[in-house]
Amino acid sequence: MTDGTELTCVFVGSLVDVKYYKERLDELAISSLLKDDFSSGTIVGIGGVPNSVELLVAEEDAEKARACIDELQKG
């Protein structure tokens, strides 16, 4: 997925929420990545914001991923 593919953030939230949405996207065959600056910052000692984990997908999957997340949030 990181082979030059442009990535788009489709959700920002807690690690728990992002992992849940990632699993749902995986079920729809939408590949995604987590970007967790908080954990990265903690490791190197600069900190970060704990509820700002990003869920990234390929640009061509962004619309479908956002629609899936919106449906899950409504339910």
C-alpha positions as a printed NumPy array, in Angstrom:
array([[  0.   ,   0.   ,   0.   ],
       [  2.93 ,   2.344,   0.469],
       [  4.315,   1.744,  -3.026],
       [  3.795,   5.332,  -4.153],
       [  0.038,   5.254,  -3.565],
       [ -1.343,   8.565,  -2.331],
       [ -2.909,   8.113,   1.1  ],
       [ -5.844,  10.056,   2.501],
       [ -6.957,  10.375,   6.111],
       [-10.562,   9.19 ,   6.473],
       [-10.868,   9.274,  10.279],
       [ -9.064,  10.689,  13.314],
       [ -9.842,   9.449,  16.802],
       [ -8.81 ,   7.145,  19.605],
       [ -6.718,   4.061,  18.948],
       [ -9.682,   1.846,  19.907],
       [-12.026,   3.538,  17.406],
       [ -9.442,   3.551,  14.635],
       [ -8.698,  -0.164,  15.109],
       [-12.437,  -0.939,  14.992],
       [-12.911,   0.983,  11.736],
       [ -9.758,  -0.572,  10.283],
       [-11.169,  -4.05 ,  10.909],
       [-14.471,  -3.126,   9.246],
       [-12.627,  -1.716,   6.22 ],
       [-10.521,  -4.885,   6.011],
       [-13.789,  -6.864,   5.757],
       [-14.652,  -4.757,   2.68 ],
       [-11.185,  -5.374,   1.187],
       [-10.15 ,  -1.749,   1.745],
       [ -6.525,  -1.645,   2.851],
       [ -5.706,   0.906,   5.524],
       [ -2.883,   2.093,   7.753],
       [ -2.769,   3.617,  11.221],
       [ -0.728,   6.715,  11.927],
       [ -0.238,   7.043,  15.675],
       [  1.921,  10.069,  16.455],
       [  1.19 ,   9.723,  20.182],
       [  2.872,   6.325,  20.495],
       [  5.692,   7.404,  18.213],
       [  6.205,  10.578,  20.225],
       [  6.144,   8.697,  23.518],
       [  8.867,   6.349,  22.317],
       [ 11.23 ,   9.213,  21.507],
       [ 10.172,  11.295,  24.511],
       [  8.323,  14.184,  22.858],
       [  4.738,  13.174,  23.655],
       [  1.675,  13.736,  21.529],
       [ -2.105,  13.8  ,  21.65 ],
       [ -3.568,  10.394,  22.644],
       [ -6.843,  10.713,  20.693],
       [ -5.352,  11.744,  17.382],
       [ -4.671,   8.43 ,  15.69 ],
       [ -5.267,   8.682,  11.933],
       [ -6.775,   6.037,   9.674],
       [ -5.322,   6.28 ,   6.17 ],
       [ -6.524,   4.66 ,   2.947],
       [ -5.573,   4.891,  -0.718],
       [ -7.119,   7.953,  -2.378],
       [ -9.225,   5.792,  -4.694],
       [-10.796,   4.024,  -1.668],
       [-11.423,   7.169,   0.405],
       [-15.039,   7.757,  -0.6  ],
       [-16.048,   4.144,   0.039],
       [-14.15 ,   4.117,   3.362],
       [-15.795,   7.345,   4.559],
       [-19.234,   6.006,   3.63 ],
       [-18.543,   2.82 ,   5.623],
       [-17.365,   4.783,   8.663],
       [-20.387,   7.104,   8.464],
       [-22.739,   4.102,   8.447],
       [-20.968,   2.541,  11.424],
       [-21.186,   5.819,  13.363],
       [-24.937,   6.046,  12.719],
       [-25.517,   2.504,  14.006]])
